[in-house]
Amino acid sequence: MSEKRLATIRIKIQTHRDGTVYISSDDMPGLWLWGKDHDQVFRSIAPTIEELYRYNKGQTVKVRKAPLSQSACWLVHEC
C-alpha cells in the first residue's frame, strides 16, 4: 500500500523577548502552541496536527517533517 501525501502544513514560529515561542499555521486552523520550553513546544507540533485532523476532519494521518530545501538548509544549518 502506498502512502498518500494529504497536505503540506506550513508553520509560523515567533519568539518573544520573554523567551516564549508561539507556533501557528494558516494551513491548519486551530494550531496554536506556545511555551517557554521550546523543545516541548516543537515536539507537540506533529501530535497536535494529527489530533486536529482526527477532530476536525475525522481523518487519521501520519505527520512527517518535510525535508528542508537547500536554501533553508543554508539558513538554519540543519542538513
PQR file with spaces between the fields and no chain letter, atoms N, CA, C, O and H, PARSE charges and radii, in Angstrom:
ATOM       1  N    MET     1       0.840   -1.172    0.000 -0.4000 1.5000
ATOM       2  CA   MET     1       0.000    0.000    0.000 -0.0000 2.0000
ATOM       3  C    MET     1       0.889    1.241    0.000  0.5500 1.7000
ATOM       4  O    MET     1       1.768    1.375    0.852 -0.5500 1.4000
ATOM       5  N    SER     2       0.672    2.125   -0.924 -0.4000 1.5000
ATOM       6  CA   SER     2       1.488    3.331   -1.000 -0.0000 2.0000
ATOM       7  C    SER     2       0.903    4.421   -0.100  0.5500 1.7000
ATOM       8  O    SER     2      -0.297    4.457    0.168 -0.5500 1.4000
ATOM       9  H    SER     2      -0.041    2.016   -1.616  0.4000 1.0000
ATOM      10  N    GLU     3       1.788    5.304    0.354 -0.4000 1.5000
ATOM      11  CA   GLU     3       1.355    6.407    1.196 -0.0000 2.0000
ATOM      12  C    GLU     3       0.898    7.565    0.334  0.5500 1.7000
ATOM      13  O    GLU     3       1.472    7.835   -0.721 -0.5500 1.4000
ATOM      14  H    GLU     3       2.763    5.275    0.137  0.4000 1.0000
ATOM      15  N    LYS     4      -0.123    8.234    0.783 -0.4000 1.5000
ATOM      16  CA   LYS     4      -0.667    9.364    0.048 -0.0000 2.0000
ATOM      17  C    LYS     4      -0.367   10.642    0.834  0.5500 1.7000
ATOM      18  O    LYS     4      -0.688   10.743    2.018 -0.5500 1.4000
ATOM      19  H    LYS     4      -0.590    8.015    1.640  0.4000 1.0000
ATOM      20  N    ARG     5       0.237   11.589    0.178 -0.4000 1.5000
ATOM      21  CA   ARG     5       0.503   12.880    0.813 -0.0000 2.0000
ATOM      22  C    ARG     5      -0.793   13.669    0.841  0.5500 1.7000
ATOM      23  O    ARG     5      -1.366   13.965   -0.207 -0.5500 1.4000
ATOM      24  H    ARG     5       0.499   11.506   -0.783  0.4000 1.0000
ATOM      25  N    LEU     6      -1.253   14.008    2.026 -0.4000 1.5000
ATOM      26  CA   LEU     6      -2.523   14.709    2.160 -0.0000 2.0000
ATOM      27  C    LEU     6      -2.380   16.221    2.042  0.5500 1.7000
ATOM      28  O    LEU     6      -3.186   16.879    1.384 -0.5500 1.4000
ATOM      29  H    LEU     6      -0.787   13.767    2.878  0.4000 1.0000
ATOM      30  N    ALA     7      -1.363   16.762    2.675 -0.4000 1.5000
ATOM      31  CA   ALA     7      -1.251   18.222    2.700 -0.0000 2.0000
ATOM      32  C    ALA     7       0.125   18.636    3.205  0.5500 1.7000
ATOM      33  O    ALA     7       0.839   17.861    3.841 -0.5500 1.4000
ATOM      34  H    ALA     7      -0.708   16.228    3.210  0.4000 1.0000
ATOM      35  N    THR     8       0.462   19.852    2.907 -0.4000 1.5000
ATOM      36  CA   THR     8       1.640   20.474    3.480 -0.0000 2.0000
ATOM      37  C    THR     8       1.149   21.528    4.461  0.5500 1.7000
ATOM      38  O    THR     8       0.375   22.415    4.104 -0.5500 1.4000
ATOM      39  H    THR     8      -0.118   20.481    2.390  0.4000 1.0000
ATOM      40  N    ILE     9       1.606   21.420    5.691 -0.4000 1.5000
ATOM      41  CA   ILE     9       1.227   22.376    6.725 -0.0000 2.0000
ATOM      42  C    ILE     9       2.455   23.228    7.030  0.5500 1.7000
ATOM      43  O    ILE     9       3.432   22.745    7.602 -0.5500 1.4000
ATOM      44  H    ILE     9       2.235   20.699    5.982  0.4000 1.0000
ATOM      45  N    ARG    10       2.394   24.482    6.647 -0.4000 1.5000
ATOM      46  CA   ARG    10       3.491   25.407    6.947 -0.0000 2.0000
ATOM      47  C    ARG    10       3.219   26.040    8.308  0.5500 1.7000
ATOM      48  O    ARG    10       2.099   26.459    8.603 -0.5500 1.4000
ATOM      49  H    ARG    10       1.601   24.874    6.182  0.4000 1.0000
ATOM      50  N    ILE    11       4.253   26.100    9.123 -0.4000 1.5000
ATOM      51  CA   ILE    11       4.067   26.660   10.457 -0.0000 2.0000
ATOM      52  C    ILE    11       4.769   28.010   10.569  0.5500 1.7000
ATOM      53  O    ILE    11       5.771   28.275    9.904 -0.5500 1.4000
ATOM      54  H    ILE    11       5.162   25.760    8.883  0.4000 1.0000
ATOM      55  N    LYS    12       4.212   28.843   11.426 -0.4000 1.5000
ATOM      56  CA   LYS    12       4.817   30.133   11.752 -0.0000 2.0000
ATOM      57  C    LYS    12       5.430   29.993   13.138  0.5500 1.7000
ATOM      58  O    LYS    12       4.807   29.452   14.051 -0.5500 1.4000
ATOM      59  H    LYS    12       3.398   28.628   11.966  0.4000 1.0000
ATOM      60  N    ILE    13       6.643   30.479   13.286 -0.4000 1.5000
ATOM      61  CA   ILE    13       7.343   30.427   14.563 -0.0000 2.0000
ATOM      62  C    ILE    13       7.689   31.849   14.965  0.5500 1.7000
ATOM      63  O    ILE    13       8.348   32.577   14.222 -0.5500 1.4000
ATOM      64  H    ILE    13       7.150   30.919   12.544  0.4000 1.0000
ATOM      65  N    GLN    14       7.242   32.229   16.135 -0.4000 1.5000
ATOM      66  CA   GLN    14       7.569   33.544   16.674 -0.0000 2.0000
ATOM      67  C    GLN    14       8.138   33.352   18.072  0.5500 1.7000
ATOM      68  O    GLN    14       7.593   32.590   18.870 -0.5500 1.4000
ATOM      69  H    GLN    14       6.706   31.637   16.738  0.4000 1.0000
ATOM      70  N    THR    15       9.219   34.033   18.363 -0.4000 1.5000
ATOM      71  CA   THR    15       9.789   34.006   19.708 -0.0000 2.0000
ATOM      72  C    THR    15       9.747   35.415   20.272  0.5500 1.7000
ATOM      73  O    THR    15      10.256   36.359   19.666 -0.5500 1.4000
ATOM      74  H    THR    15       9.662   34.652   17.715  0.4000 1.0000
ATOM      75  N    HIS    16       9.144   35.541   21.421 -0.4000 1.5000
ATOM      76  CA   HIS    16       9.024   36.849   22.065 -0.0000 2.0000
ATOM      77  C    HIS    16      10.206   37.098   22.996  0.5500 1.7000
ATOM      78  O    HIS    16      10.943   36.174   23.342 -0.5500 1.4000
ATOM      79  H    HIS    16       8.730   34.774   21.913  0.4000 1.0000
ATOM      80  N    ARG    17      10.377   38.333   23.392 -0.4000 1.5000
ATOM      81  CA   ARG    17      11.508   38.725   24.231 -0.0000 2.0000
ATOM      82  C    ARG    17      11.577   37.955   25.536  0.5500 1.7000
ATOM      83  O    ARG    17      12.665   37.732   26.067 -0.5500 1.4000
ATOM      84  H    ARG    17       9.779   39.084   23.111  0.4000 1.0000
ATOM      85  N    ASP    18      10.428   37.547   26.059 -0.4000 1.5000
ATOM      86  CA   ASP    18      10.434   36.810   27.319 -0.0000 2.0000
ATOM      87  C    ASP    18      10.815   35.344   27.145  0.5500 1.7000
ATOM      88  O    ASP    18      10.848   34.589   28.116 -0.5500 1.4000
ATOM      89  H    ASP    18       9.544   37.729   25.627  0.4000 1.0000
ATOM      90  N    GLY    19      11.106   34.936   25.891 -0.4000 1.5000
ATOM      91  CA   GLY    19      11.527   33.571   25.621 -0.0000 2.0000
ATOM      92  C    GLY    19      10.410   32.632   25.220  0.5500 1.7000
ATOM      93  O    GLY    19      10.668   31.472   24.897 -0.5500 1.4000
ATOM      94  H    GLY    19      11.079   35.549   25.102  0.4000 1.0000
ATOM      95  N    THR    20       9.179   33.103   25.233 -0.4000 1.5000
ATOM      96  CA   THR    20       8.052   32.260   24.839 -0.0000 2.0000
ATOM      97  C    THR    20       8.041   32.091   23.329  0.5500 1.7000
ATOM      98  O    THR    20       8.139   33.065   22.583 -0.5500 1.4000
ATOM      99  H    THR    20       8.970   34.045   25.495  0.4000 1.0000
ATOM     100  N    VAL    21       7.921   30.842   22.884 -0.4000 1.5000
ATOM     101  CA   VAL    21       7.809   30.553   21.453 -0.0000 2.0000
ATOM     102  C    VAL    21       6.333   30.300   21.143  0.5500 1.7000
ATOM     103  O    VAL    21       5.641   29.608   21.890 -0.5500 1.4000
ATOM     104  H    VAL    21       7.842   30.051   23.489  0.4000 1.0000
ATOM     105  N    TYR    22       5.865   30.866   20.038 -0.4000 1.5000
ATOM     106  CA   TYR    22       4.489   30.712   19.581 -0.0000 2.0000
ATOM     107  C    TYR    22       4.502   30.016   18.225  0.5500 1.7000
ATOM     108  O    TYR    22       5.241   30.407   17.322 -0.5500 1.4000
ATOM     109  H    TYR    22       6.427   31.428   19.431  0.4000 1.0000
ATOM     110  N    ILE    23       3.680   28.986   18.092 -0.4000 1.5000
ATOM     111  CA   ILE    23       3.550   28.233   16.842 -0.0000 2.0000
ATOM     112  C    ILE    23       2.115   28.366   16.366  0.5500 1.7000
ATOM     113  O    ILE    23       1.181   28.161   17.142 -0.5500 1.4000
ATOM     114  H    ILE    23       3.079   28.668   18.825  0.4000 1.0000
ATOM     115  N    SER    24       1.930   28.708   15.094 -0.4000 1.5000
ATOM     116  CA   SER    24       0.598   28.760   14.498 -0.0000 2.0000
ATOM     117  C    SER    24       0.735   28.396   13.023  0.5500 1.7000
ATOM     118  O    SER    24       1.840   28.211   12.515 -0.5500 1.4000
ATOM     119  H    SER    24       2.688   28.874   14.463  0.4000 1.0000
ATOM     120  N    SER    25      -0.407   28.297   12.346 -0.4000 1.5000
ATOM     121  CA   SER    25      -0.384   27.967   10.928 -0.0000 2.0000
ATOM     122  C    SER    25      -1.643   28.479   10.249  0.5500 1.7000
ATOM     123  O    SER    25      -2.750   28.304   10.759 -0.5500 1.4000
ATOM     124  H    SER    25      -1.306   28.448   12.759  0.4000 1.0000
ATOM     125  N    ASP    26      -1.466   29.115    9.093 -0.4000 1.5000
ATOM     126  CA   ASP    26      -2.615   29.495    8.273 -0.0000 2.0000
ATOM     127  C    ASP    26      -3.211   28.272    7.588  0.5500 1.7000
ATOM     128  O    ASP    26      -4.374   28.293    7.186 -0.5500 1.4000
ATOM     129  H    ASP    26      -0.567   29.258    8.679  0.4000 1.0000
ATOM     130  N    ASP    27      -2.415   27.194    7.450 -0.4000 1.5000
ATOM     131  CA   ASP    27      -2.842   25.977    6.770 -0.0000 2.0000
ATOM     132  C    ASP    27      -3.621   25.029    7.680  0.5500 1.7000
ATOM     133  O    ASP    27      -4.323   24.145    7.189 -0.5500 1.4000
ATOM     134  H    ASP    27      -1.471   27.177    7.777  0.4000 1.0000
ATOM     135  N    MET    28      -3.507   25.202    8.998 -0.4000 1.5000
ATOM     136  CA   MET    28      -4.149   24.282    9.935 -0.0000 2.0000
ATOM     137  C    MET    28      -4.897   25.083   10.997  0.5500 1.7000
ATOM     138  O    MET    28      -4.321   25.450   12.021 -0.5500 1.4000
ATOM     139  H    MET    28      -2.937   25.921    9.396  0.4000 1.0000
ATOM     140  N    PRO    29      -6.187   25.354   10.753 -0.5600 1.5000
ATOM     141  CA   PRO    29      -6.969   26.080   11.755  0.2800 2.0000
ATOM     142  C    PRO    29      -6.929   25.342   13.100  0.5500 1.7000
ATOM     143  O    PRO    29      -7.075   24.122   13.164 -0.5500 1.4000
ATOM     144  N    GLY    30      -6.732   26.105   14.149 -0.4000 1.5000
ATOM     145  CA   GLY    30      -6.698   25.516   15.485 -0.0000 2.0000
ATOM     146  C    GLY    30      -5.304   25.186   15.979  0.5500 1.7000
ATOM     147  O    GLY    30      -5.137   24.816   17.141 -0.5500 1.4000
ATOM     148  H    GLY    30      -6.613   27.097   14.097  0.4000 1.0000
ATOM     149  N    LEU    31      -4.298   25.310   15.126 -0.4000 1.5000
ATOM     150  CA   LEU    31      -2.930   25.025   15.555 -0.0000 2.0000
ATOM     151  C    LEU    31      -2.370   26.258   16.252  0.5500 1.7000
ATOM     152  O    LEU    31      -1.935   27.210   15.605 -0.5500 1.4000
ATOM     153  H    LEU    31      -4.434   25.610   14.182  0.4000 1.0000
ATOM     154  N    TRP    32      -2.389   26.225   17.572 -0.4000 1.5000
ATOM     155  CA   TRP    32      -1.859   27.295   18.412 -0.0000 2.0000
ATOM     156  C    TRP    32      -1.122   26.632   19.557  0.5500 1.7000
ATOM     157  O    TRP    32      -1.741   26.041   20.441 -0.5500 1.4000
ATOM     158  H    TRP    32      -2.743   25.452   18.097  0.4000 1.0000
ATOM     159  N    LEU    33       0.168   26.725   19.544 -0.4000 1.5000
ATOM     160  CA   LEU    33       1.001   26.162   20.603 -0.0000 2.0000
ATOM     161  C    LEU    33       1.932   27.250   21.107  0.5500 1.7000
ATOM     162  O    LEU    33       2.378   28.097   20.333 -0.5500 1.4000
ATOM     163  H    LEU    33       0.671   27.205   18.826  0.4000 1.0000
ATOM     164  N    TRP    34       2.226   27.233   22.395 -0.4000 1.5000
ATOM     165  CA   TRP    34       3.151   28.219   22.927 -0.0000 2.0000
ATOM     166  C    TRP    34       3.742   27.702   24.231  0.5500 1.7000
ATOM     167  O    TRP    34       3.173   26.837   24.897 -0.5500 1.4000
ATOM     168  H    TRP    34       1.864   26.545   23.024  0.4000 1.0000
ATOM     169  N    GLY    35       4.881   28.250   24.568 -0.4000 1.5000
ATOM     170  CA   GLY    35       5.518   27.904   25.826 -0.0000 2.0000
ATOM     171  C    GLY    35       6.961   28.364   25.839  0.5500 1.7000
ATOM     172  O    GLY    35       7.514   28.760   24.813 -0.5500 1.4000
ATOM     173  H    GLY    35       5.343   28.953   24.027  0.4000 1.0000
ATOM     174  N    LYS    36       7.564   28.307   27.021 -0.4000 1.5000
ATOM     175  CA   LYS    36       8.960   28.709   27.163 -0.0000 2.0000
ATOM     176  C    LYS    36       9.913   27.548   26.960  0.5500 1.7000
ATOM     177  O    LYS    36      11.101   27.762   26.718 -0.5500 1.4000
ATOM     178  H    LYS    36       7.115   27.986   27.854  0.4000 1.0000
ATOM     179  N    ASP    37       9.415   26.320   27.053 -0.4000 1.5000
ATOM     180  CA   ASP    37      10.234   25.135   26.788 -0.0000 2.0000
ATOM     181  C    ASP    37      10.129   24.841   25.292  0.5500 1.7000
ATOM     182  O    ASP    37       9.219   24.139   24.851 -0.5500 1.4000
ATOM     183  H    ASP    37       8.450   26.147   27.249  0.4000 1.0000
ATOM     184  N    HIS    38      11.062   25.379   24.526 -0.4000 1.5000
ATOM     185  CA   HIS    38      10.999   25.287   23.063 -0.0000 2.0000
ATOM     186  C    HIS    38      10.970   23.840   22.582  0.5500 1.7000
ATOM     187  O    HIS    38      10.208   23.517   21.671 -0.5500 1.4000
ATOM     188  H    HIS    38      11.801   25.949   24.884  0.4000 1.0000
ATOM     189  N    ASP    39      11.780   22.967   23.168 -0.4000 1.5000
ATOM     190  CA   ASP    39      11.797   21.558   22.749 -0.0000 2.0000
ATOM     191  C    ASP    39      10.421   20.922   22.915  0.5500 1.7000
ATOM     192  O    ASP    39       9.949   20.217   22.023 -0.5500 1.4000
ATOM     193  H    ASP    39      12.399   23.230   23.908  0.4000 1.0000
ATOM     194  N    GLN    40       9.788   21.165   24.036 -0.4000 1.5000
ATOM     195  CA   GLN    40       8.465   20.600   24.287 -0.0000 2.0000
ATOM     196  C    GLN    40       7.439   21.129   23.284  0.5500 1.7000
ATOM     197  O    GLN    40       6.614   20.370   22.776 -0.5500 1.4000
ATOM     198  H    GLN    40      10.172   21.738   24.760  0.4000 1.0000
ATOM     199  N    VAL    41       7.493   22.432   23.003 -0.4000 1.5000
ATOM     200  CA   VAL    41       6.549   23.021   22.052 -0.0000 2.0000
ATOM     201  C    VAL    41       6.754   22.409   20.670  0.5500 1.7000
ATOM     202  O    VAL    41       5.782   22.046   20.007 -0.5500 1.4000
ATOM     203  H    VAL    41       8.163   23.049   23.416  0.4000 1.0000
ATOM     204  N    PHE    42       8.008   22.288   20.226 -0.4000 1.5000
ATOM     205  CA   PHE    42       8.268   21.732   18.901 -0.0000 2.0000
ATOM     206  C    PHE    42       7.890   20.252   18.820  0.5500 1.7000
ATOM     207  O    PHE    42       7.410   19.800   17.781 -0.5500 1.4000
ATOM     208  H    PHE    42       8.798   22.582   20.764  0.4000 1.0000
ATOM     209  N    ARG    43       8.099   19.487   19.901 -0.4000 1.5000
ATOM     210  CA   ARG    43       7.699   18.076   19.916 -0.0000 2.0000
ATOM     211  C    ARG    43       6.181   17.927   19.857  0.5500 1.7000
ATOM     212  O    ARG    43       5.681   16.876   19.458 -0.5500 1.4000
ATOM     213  H    ARG    43       8.489   19.854   20.745  0.4000 1.0000
ATOM     214  N    SER    44       5.454   18.950   20.243 -0.4000 1.5000
ATOM     215  CA   SER    44       3.990   18.906   20.262 -0.0000 2.0000
ATOM     216  C    SER    44       3.363   19.177   18.900  0.5500 1.7000
ATOM     217  O    SER    44       2.173   18.923   18.714 -0.5500 1.4000
ATOM     218  H    SER    44       5.861   19.804   20.567  0.4000 1.0000
ATOM     219  N    ILE    45       4.133   19.682   17.952 -0.4000 1.5000
ATOM     220  CA   ILE    45       3.555   20.085   16.663 -0.0000 2.0000
ATOM     221  C    ILE    45       2.919   18.903   15.940  0.5500 1.7000
ATOM     222  O    ILE    45       1.733   18.959   15.617 -0.5500 1.4000
ATOM     223  H    ILE    45       5.100   19.888   18.104  0.4000 1.0000
ATOM     224  N    ALA    46       3.664   17.843   15.678 -0.4000 1.5000
ATOM     225  CA   ALA    46       3.129   16.706   14.906 -0.0000 2.0000
ATOM     226  C    ALA    46       1.929   16.059   15.584  0.5500 1.7000
ATOM     227  O    ALA    46       0.908   15.857   14.927 -0.5500 1.4000
ATOM     228  H    ALA    46       4.628   17.797   15.940  0.4000 1.0000
ATOM     229  N    PRO    47       2.008   15.720   16.888 -0.5600 1.5000
ATOM     230  CA   PRO    47       0.829   15.111   17.511  0.2800 2.0000
ATOM     231  C    PRO    47      -0.394   16.029   17.512  0.5500 1.7000
ATOM     232  O    PRO    47      -1.527   15.560   17.410 -0.5500 1.4000
ATOM     233  N    THR    48      -0.159   17.332   17.627 -0.4000 1.5000
ATOM     234  CA   THR    48      -1.284   18.269   17.605 -0.0000 2.0000
ATOM     235  C    THR    48      -1.931   18.307   16.230  0.5500 1.7000
ATOM     236  O    THR    48      -3.158   18.328   16.131 -0.5500 1.4000
ATOM     237  H    THR    48       0.762   17.712   17.710  0.4000 1.0000
ATOM     238  N    ILE    49      -1.135   18.318   15.166 -0.4000 1.5000
ATOM     239  CA   ILE    49      -1.693   18.301   13.805 -0.0000 2.0000
ATOM     240  C    ILE    49      -2.471   17.009   13.580  0.5500 1.7000
ATOM     241  O    ILE    49      -3.565   17.041   13.016 -0.5500 1.4000
ATOM     242  H    ILE    49      -0.139   18.301   15.245  0.4000 1.0000
ATOM     243  N    GLU    50      -1.927   15.878   14.010 -0.4000 1.5000
ATOM     244  CA   GLU    50      -2.628   14.596   13.863 -0.0000 2.0000
ATOM     245  C    GLU    50      -3.975   14.634   14.587  0.5500 1.7000
ATOM     246  O    GLU    50      -4.984   14.173   14.055 -0.5500 1.4000
ATOM     247  H    GLU    50      -1.039   15.852   14.467  0.4000 1.0000
ATOM     248  N    GLU    51      -3.983   15.184   15.799 -0.4000 1.5000
ATOM     249  CA   GLU    51      -5.222   15.270   16.580 -0.0000 2.0000
ATOM     250  C    GLU    51      -6.216   16.236   15.936  0.5500 1.7000
ATOM     251  O    GLU    51      -7.418   15.969   15.939 -0.5500 1.4000
ATOM     252  H    GLU    51      -3.162   15.559   16.231  0.4000 1.0000
ATOM     253  N    LEU    52      -5.740   17.351   15.387 -0.4000 1.5000
ATOM     254  CA   LEU    52      -6.637   18.288   14.711 -0.0000 2.0000
ATOM     255  C    LEU    52      -7.272   17.661   13.470  0.5500 1.7000
ATOM     256  O    LEU    52      -8.450   17.899   13.201 -0.5500 1.4000
ATOM     257  H    LEU    52      -4.764   17.569   15.384  0.4000 1.0000
ATOM     258  N    TYR    53      -6.516   16.864   12.708 -0.4000 1.5000
ATOM     259  CA   TYR    53      -7.108   16.147   11.566 -0.0000 2.0000
ATOM     260  C    TYR    53      -8.180   15.182   12.043  0.5500 1.7000
ATOM     261  O    TYR    53      -9.248   15.086   11.438 -0.5500 1.4000
ATOM     262  H    TYR    53      -5.560   16.671   12.927  0.4000 1.0000
ATOM     263  N    ARG    54      -7.894   14.461   13.137 -0.4000 1.5000
ATOM     264  CA   ARG    54      -8.853   13.488   13.668 -0.0000 2.0000
ATOM     265  C    ARG    54     -10.119   14.210   14.156  0.5500 1.7000
ATOM     266  O    ARG    54     -11.234   13.770   13.876 -0.5500 1.4000
ATOM     267  H    ARG    54      -7.026   14.540   13.628  0.4000 1.0000
ATOM     268  N    TYR    55      -9.943   15.302   14.874 -0.4000 1.5000
ATOM     269  CA   TYR    55     -11.067   16.032   15.452 -0.0000 2.0000
ATOM     270  C    TYR    55     -11.860   16.805   14.391  0.5500 1.7000
ATOM     271  O    TYR    55     -13.088   16.727   14.357 -0.5500 1.4000
ATOM     272  H    TYR    55      -9.037   15.660   15.102  0.4000 1.0000
ATOM     273  N    ASN    56     -11.160   17.552   13.527 -0.4000 1.5000
ATOM     274  CA   ASN    56     -11.838   18.439   12.572 -0.0000 2.0000
ATOM     275  C    ASN    56     -12.340   17.734   11.320  0.5500 1.7000
ATOM     276  O    ASN    56     -13.372   18.109   10.765 -0.5500 1.4000
ATOM     277  H    ASN    56     -10.162   17.616   13.555  0.4000 1.0000
ATOM     278  N    LYS    57     -11.605   16.701   10.868 -0.4000 1.5000
ATOM     279  CA   LYS    57     -11.935   16.083    9.584 -0.0000 2.0000
ATOM     280  C    LYS    57     -12.264   14.601    9.684  0.5500 1.7000
ATOM     281  O    LYS    57     -12.641   13.981    8.690 -0.5500 1.4000
ATOM     282  H    LYS    57     -10.767   16.395   11.319  0.4000 1.0000
ATOM     283  N    GLY    58     -12.124   14.026   10.883 -0.4000 1.5000
ATOM     284  CA   GLY    58     -12.400   12.601   11.043 -0.0000 2.0000
ATOM     285  C    GLY    58     -11.394   11.728   10.316  0.5500 1.7000
ATOM     286  O    GLY    58     -11.711   10.593    9.957 -0.5500 1.4000
ATOM     287  H    GLY    58     -11.817   14.530   11.691  0.4000 1.0000
ATOM     288  N    GLN    59     -10.185   12.234   10.091 -0.4000 1.5000
ATOM     289  CA   GLN    59      -9.152   11.500    9.357 -0.0000 2.0000
ATOM     290  C    GLN    59      -7.995   11.144   10.278  0.5500 1.7000
ATOM     291  O    GLN    59      -7.599   11.930   11.139 -0.5500 1.4000
ATOM     292  H    GLN    59      -9.927   13.155   10.382  0.4000 1.0000
ATOM     293  N    THR    60      -7.468    9.951   10.080 -0.4000 1.5000
ATOM     294  CA   THR    60      -6.257    9.547   10.772 -0.0000 2.0000
ATOM     295  C    THR    60      -5.100    9.780    9.820  0.5500 1.7000
ATOM     296  O    THR    60      -5.078    9.233    8.718 -0.5500 1.4000
ATOM     297  H    THR    60      -7.790    9.313    9.381  0.4000 1.0000
ATOM     298  N    VAL    61      -4.139   10.588   10.239 -0.4000 1.5000
ATOM     299  CA   VAL    61      -2.999   10.916    9.388 -0.0000 2.0000
ATOM     300  C    VAL    61      -1.704   10.672   10.142  0.5500 1.7000
ATOM     301  O    VAL    61      -1.688   10.607   11.371 -0.5500 1.4000
ATOM     302  H    VAL    61      -4.157   11.032   11.134  0.4000 1.0000
ATOM     303  N    LYS    62      -0.639   10.541    9.404 -0.4000 1.5000
ATOM     304  CA   LYS    62       0.711   10.430    9.944 -0.0000 2.0000
ATOM     305  C    LYS    62       1.457   11.684    9.519  0.5500 1.7000
ATOM     306  O    LYS    62       1.609   11.940    8.324 -0.5500 1.4000
ATOM     307  H    LYS    62      -0.652   10.594    8.405  0.4000 1.0000
ATOM     308  N    VAL    63       1.916   12.454   10.470 -0.4000 1.5000
ATOM     309  CA   VAL    63       2.636   13.697   10.182 -0.0000 2.0000
ATOM     310  C    VAL    63       4.125   13.409   10.145  0.5500 1.7000
ATOM     311  O    VAL    63       4.665   12.737   11.024 -0.5500 1.4000
ATOM     312  H    VAL    63       1.793   12.246   11.440  0.4000 1.0000
ATOM     313  N    ARG    64       4.775   13.919    9.126 -0.4000 1.5000
ATOM     314  CA   ARG    64       6.219   13.783    8.977 -0.0000 2.0000
ATOM     315  C    ARG    64       6.828   15.146    8.704  0.5500 1.7000
ATOM     316  O    ARG    64       6.225   16.005    8.060 -0.5500 1.4000
ATOM     317  H    ARG    64       4.336   14.465    8.411  0.4000 1.0000
ATOM     318  N    LYS    65       8.022   15.317    9.204 -0.4000 1.5000
ATOM     319  CA   LYS    65       8.753   16.547    8.931 -0.0000 2.0000
ATOM     320  C    LYS    65       9.209   16.525    7.470  0.5500 1.7000
ATOM     321  O    LYS    65       9.791   15.543    7.010 -0.5500 1.4000
ATOM     322  H    LYS    65       8.512   14.620    9.727  0.4000 1.0000
ATOM     323  N    ALA    66       8.945   17.599    6.757 -0.4000 1.5000
ATOM     324  CA   ALA    66       9.358   17.696    5.358 -0.0000 2.0000
ATOM     325  C    ALA    66      10.845   17.990    5.292  0.5500 1.7000
ATOM     326  O    ALA    66      11.376   18.695    6.150 -0.5500 1.4000
ATOM     327  H    ALA    66       8.472   18.397    7.131  0.4000 1.0000
ATOM     328  N    PRO    67      11.521   17.457    4.287 -0.5600 1.5000
ATOM     329  CA   PRO    67      12.940   17.793    4.137  0.2800 2.0000
ATOM     330  C    PRO    67      13.084   19.277    3.813  0.5500 1.7000
ATOM     331  O    PRO    67      12.240   19.863    3.135 -0.5500 1.4000
ATOM     332  N    LEU    68      14.147   19.861    4.301 -0.4000 1.5000
ATOM     333  CA   LEU    68      14.409   21.278    4.038 -0.0000 2.0000
ATOM     334  C    LEU    68      14.998   21.461    2.646  0.5500 1.7000
ATOM     335  O    LEU    68      15.743   20.611    2.159 -0.5500 1.4000
ATOM     336  H    LEU    68      14.832   19.385    4.852  0.4000 1.0000
ATOM     337  N    SER    69      14.658   22.573    2.014 -0.4000 1.5000
ATOM     338  CA   SER    69      15.271   22.914    0.732 -0.0000 2.0000
ATOM     339  C    SER    69      16.733   23.259    0.970  0.5500 1.7000
ATOM     340  O    SER    69      17.134   23.500    2.109 -0.5500 1.4000
ATOM     341  H    SER    69      14.053   23.264    2.410  0.4000 1.0000
ATOM     342  N    GLN    70      17.531   23.284   -0.084 -0.4000 1.5000
ATOM     343  CA   GLN    70      18.946   23.632    0.052 -0.0000 2.0000
ATOM     344  C    GLN    70      19.127   25.036    0.621  0.5500 1.7000
ATOM     345  O    GLN    70      20.025   25.263    1.432 -0.5500 1.4000
ATOM     346  H    GLN    70      17.205   23.087   -1.009  0.4000 1.0000
ATOM     347  N    SER    71      18.280   25.985    0.202 -0.4000 1.5000
ATOM     348  CA   SER    71      18.412   27.342    0.731 -0.0000 2.0000
ATOM     349  C    SER    71      18.046   27.384    2.215  0.5500 1.7000
ATOM     350  O    SER    71      18.692   28.093    2.986 -0.5500 1.4000
ATOM     351  H    SER    71      17.550   25.801   -0.457  0.4000 1.0000
ATOM     352  N    ALA    72      17.027   26.640    2.622 -0.4000 1.5000
ATOM     353  CA   ALA    72      16.666   26.591    4.036 -0.0000 2.0000
ATOM     354  C    ALA    72      17.756   25.917    4.840  0.5500 1.7000
ATOM     355  O    ALA    72      18.026   26.331    5.967 -0.5500 1.4000
ATOM     356  H    ALA    72      16.502   26.064    1.995  0.4000 1.0000
ATOM     357  N    CYS    73      18.391   24.893    4.297 -0.4000 1.5000
ATOM     358  CA   CYS    73      19.496   24.231    4.991 -0.0000 2.0000
ATOM     359  C    CYS    73      20.622   25.224    5.264  0.5500 1.7000
ATOM     360  O    CYS    73      21.215   25.229    6.343 -0.5500 1.4000
ATOM     361  H    CYS    73      18.172   24.557    3.381  0.4000 1.0000
ATOM     362  N    TRP    74      20.899   26.036    4.300 -0.4000 1.5000
ATOM     363  CA   TRP    74      21.963   27.031    4.464 -0.0000 2.0000
ATOM     364  C    TRP    74      21.608   28.031    5.565  0.5500 1.7000
ATOM     365  O    TRP    74      22.470   28.441    6.342 -0.5500 1.4000
ATOM     366  H    TRP    74      20.417   26.031    3.423  0.4000 1.0000
ATOM     367  N    LEU    75      20.334   28.419    5.624 -0.4000 1.5000
ATOM     368  CA   LEU    75      19.908   29.414    6.605 -0.0000 2.0000
ATOM     369  C    LEU    75      19.890   28.872    8.029  0.5500 1.7000
ATOM     370  O    LEU    75      20.245   29.586    8.966 -0.5500 1.4000
ATOM     371  H    LEU    75      19.634   28.085    4.993  0.4000 1.0000
ATOM     372  N    VAL    76      19.480   27.617    8.200 -0.4000 1.5000
ATOM     373  CA   VAL    76      19.321   27.079    9.563 -0.0000 2.0000
ATOM     374  C    VAL    76      20.444   26.114    9.947  0.5500 1.7000
ATOM     375  O    VAL    76      20.516   25.689   11.100 -0.5500 1.4000
ATOM     376  H    VAL    76      19.191   27.037    7.438  0.4000 1.0000
ATOM     377  N    HIS    77      21.311   25.766    9.016 -0.4000 1.5000
ATOM     378  CA   HIS    77      22.447   24.883    9.271 -0.0000 2.0000
ATOM     379  C    HIS    77      22.000   23.529    9.826  0.5500 1.7000
ATOM     380  O    HIS    77      22.596   23.036   10.784 -0.5500 1.4000
ATOM     381  H    HIS    77      21.253   26.111    8.079  0.4000 1.0000
ATOM     382  N    GLU    78      20.955   22.913    9.238 -0.4000 1.5000
ATOM     383  CA   GLU    78      20.429   21.647    9.750 -0.0000 2.0000
ATOM     384  C    GLU    78      20.347   20.550    8.693  0.5500 1.7000
ATOM     385  O    GLU    78      19.408   19.755    8.724 -0.5500 1.4000
ATOM     386  H    GLU    78      20.471   23.313    8.459  0.4000 1.0000
ATOM     387  N    CYS    79      21.268   20.479    7.786 -0.4000 1.5000
ATOM     388  CA   CYS    79      21.136   19.426    6.764 -0.0000 2.0000
ATOM     389  C    CYS    79      22.283   18.453    6.791  0.5500 1.7000
ATOM     390  O    CYS    79      22.315   17.514    5.995 -0.5500 1.4000
ATOM     391  H    CYS    79      22.031   21.125    7.761  0.4000 1.0000
